[in-house]
């Protein structure tokens, strides 16, 4: 009776080890997961206001044209409708704030 019990216990251990994957030698991890870098966060205010261009610079719309325009001159309101582009100093800062742009 004892030999039958030990035989069934050993076969049960082998079955559970093979079912859970412990029968294999060691678990290997992918190389990309072990040496991956951290993901950088994009600044949420910057991504709402700036768009990246293919040449590496950024563009934005000018502020001050949404409301309260009655006291402003016609040429001033029209100039606020134009697109503004980033300067080289701004571009360096924007590339840091928007790493995936």
Residue, then its C-alpha position, 0 to 999 in steps of 0.5 A: x500500500x505504501x509503495x502504491x501511494x509513493x508511486x502515485x505521489x511521485x507521478x502527481x508531482x511530475x504531472x503538476x511540475x510539467x503542467x506549471x512549466x517547472x519541468x523545464x530547466x530555467x525560465x529565460x527572459x527576452x533581451x529587449x525586456x531586460x535592457x529596455x529604457x524608461x518611457x519619457x512623458x510628453x508635456x501635456x500643455x506643450x502637445x496641446x499648443x505646439x505641432x511638430x514639422x518635418x524639418x524639426x521645428x514647431x508651429x503654434x497659433x498665436x494667442x489673443x484672438x478668441x474674444x475681446x477683439x472690439x478694442x483691437x485694431x484690424x491689422x493687429x487682429x489679422x496679425x494674430x491670425x498668422x502662424x508662429x514658428x519656434x526659434x532655435x532656443x525654443x526648438x531645443x526646449x520643445x524637443x525635450x518637452x515632446x520627446x516623441x514629436 
